[in-house]
Amino acid sequence: MLSQRKYLLFILLIATLSTLPWIGLGDFYTKGEPREAGLAISMIEKGEWIIPTSYADEFAYKPPLTHWLIASFSLILNKGEVTPFTSRLPSTLAFIAMMGVCFLFFARRRSIREAFIACLVCITCFEIHRSAMTTRIDMLLTFFLVSGIIQLVNWYEKRRMGQLLCSWLMLGGAALTKGPVGIVMPCLILGVYQLIRKEPFFRAVWRCVCLGLPPLILLSWWYFAAYRIHGDDFLTKAFAENIGRFFSMSTEALGTDYNLGVENPWYYYPLSMAAGLLPWTIPLLVSLFFIRYKRVGACFDRVKAMDKAGLYGLTVIVISLLFFTIPSSKRSTYILFIYPFVALFIARFFLYLTEKRPLAIRISTTILTVAGIAVLLVVGLSFAGILDLESLSHHLSKRERTLRDIKLFADLFRYPGWPGLWAMTALLAAVCITGCLIWKKNCYRILMAGFGVVCTINICMDSFFLPAFKNGYSPRPFAEQISRAYDLENRTYVMNNLLKYKNLYGLNFYLRNNFRNFEKEQPEEGFFITLSEYAAGIKAEYGNRYEFIQLEASTVFNEYKEEMLLFRIRKKQ
């Protein structure tokens, strides 16, 4: 039997190998990642460490801890150049650290096997894995929230000063990543847990207030410093993000120059969790045909008889879902921090299935293995020249973007190179091992083999499939093309009004955060970039004052599905 320390090292190794080697592969191709990375460029090149600006005069309205880390890693590892690798590194390291924290917390309260499986579910499920590989604040916030929630209950149980200081540190990190919600959520969860444990109401409230006060003071320092730089404009956006979004206030009432957006119905989170937990939603669905159903009263009896770890985990899940269901603005990443606690219950259920309903595990693992075999067949037949995906695609769809996607993968499969051959060899080995174990008596090994197949598929996606897809829709080639042909530095203008125009964050990043606001500056001459869908309207509005000469146009293969146009502009006399 492996010791707890060896299991911990194994979890950290799996988490590292499934993410860290691959985060530098693939360009930015959506707006979210380059928007965050562009703020780090401003910190390094302009010295804007308190509240950086990006995309002309757009300033950050969320605390800057993520951007501090991106800038720091870029300075240490890459001489100050922000790259996809250095900008994704904070998310990946936060993910690896979170897996270690979760394993230690679970293993000290439940069996080591249960803790191990719970961490494997987190490492391999879609939503957590995706967030660990992207340049966003979500995974860093999740690490601080999960660690803070865990340290708060540790302190509540043992009352040690070190645990209290660590709790403040984690809550302060969460606050400096996202804002007040990083303090409110952990304290609210602990407060409700205290009430469940029959603590007096006012004592529980006072304890939570005292726990949240030090990190709130730290956050207040940043808000004050940011207010001194941007004044009421900053306060308007900070209020909109933290208060207006929660109470579903309108853009007009808030006075912001962008839509808060992403409105979803009340039942959004159960559906997003079902998708985010893939592929482990599959065995959960398969098991529905094998388990015995009990009356509702028996379920309540089980909840009452839960151990402390289970009760606290259930409190985290229920309170968080209720809290984030209130606002109309909902994103799947808002509830990312409850996934480890959901995974603990899934782990318990999987262990139950291995002992009482092994057929459910065999069927689920078979489905995952068949998925791996299907990938191997498509890639192998394409590589051998037997399957021509590009020709086949014209019989399946007439949509230009779909045909482009299939062509990208068809070319990749025909010429996979050493990375592709290595990835397919690893997947073949995982599928063969699982195939050998699928009819063995030890159902726990079959479950572990299923985790191996999923982990290998994820590695294949990140090292082989996704980089080609990302590069196929990246604005980097167009940025390199126009920057070589023209002197764009400090002379490139864009529209920066999110109520009317889409911002080209990817192009801005690859042009080194060099855009300026056309509407505000009204330059004498320079270069102007916009999407083709806006070009006619802008010319109609400014054509009597400016001469627009089109110089270059990108392809439509980007996230906006429109050409990006470069104009030379000159004020008319």
Number of C-alpha atoms within 10 A of each C-alpha: 5 7 8 18 10 11 20 22 12 14 20 21 12 19 27 19 13 26 25 18 13 19 24 19 17 21 25 27 21 18 18 15 21 27 23 23 28 27 29 32 26 22 22 20 13 11 12 14 17 17 24 23 21 26 27 18 13 14 16 20 23 22 24 25 21 29 28 19 17 30 28 21 22 22 15 11 13 14 10 18 18 25 21 19 25 25 31 26 24 26 30 26 20 19 27 23 18 26 27 19 18 23 26 19 17 23 18 12 14 18 12 19 17 23 27 23 23 27 30 23 26 25 29 27 23 18 21 23 21 16 21 27 25 22 29 22 25 22 28 26 29 28 26 27 28 26 24 28 25 23 25 26 22 16 17 15 9 10 12 11 10 11 19 20 16 16 27 22 18 27 36 26 26 30 27 26 25 23 25 21 15 25 30 16 19 29 24 21 22 23 22 19 22 21 15 12 11 10 14 10 13 11 13 19 19 12 16 21 17 11 20 22 14 17 23 21 12 15 23 16 11 18 21 12 13 20 16 11 12 13 12 11 14 20 16 16 21 19 14 23 18 15 15 20 20 17 13 16 16 15 17 10 9 18 12 18 15 14 12 17 14 9 14 14 11 15 9 15 22 12 10 15 20 15 16 22 21 17 19 22 17 16 21 18 12 15 21 11 9 14 12 7 9 8 7 8 9 11 12 11 10 10 13 10 11 13 12 14 17 19 17 21 21 20 18 25 19 12 17 19 16 12 13 17 18 13 19 19 21 21 16 15 19 16 19 21 24 21 23 27 24 20 23 27 15 20 21 17 14 24 19 12 22 19 13 12 16 21 16 23 25 21 16 23 25 18 16 23 25 14 16 20 16 12 16 17 13 16 23 17 15 22 19 11 12 10 17 18 22 18 13 12 18 14 8 10 11 10 10 11 14 14 18 17 17 18 17 18 22 22 16 19 24 18 13 20 11 10 12 18 18 15 20 22 14 17 26 18 14 22 26 16 17 24 18 11 19 22 11 12 10 13 22 18 15 26 23 15 24 27 23 22 26 26 23 23 23 22 21 24 15 23 23 26 20 16 18 21 19 17 18 20 22 22 28 19 15 19 18 13 12 17 14 10 10 11 12 17 14 12 15 25 28 21 23 22 14 12 11 11 15 15 19 24 25 27 26 24 28 23 21 18 26 20 28 22 19 18 13 10 9 12 18 11 16 18 25 25 23 22 22 17 15 16 15 11 11 13 14 9 10 13 14 10 13 19 16 19 13 14 14 16 18 19 13 16 18 20 14 16 14 17 17 24 20 22 20 20 20 17 16 11 6
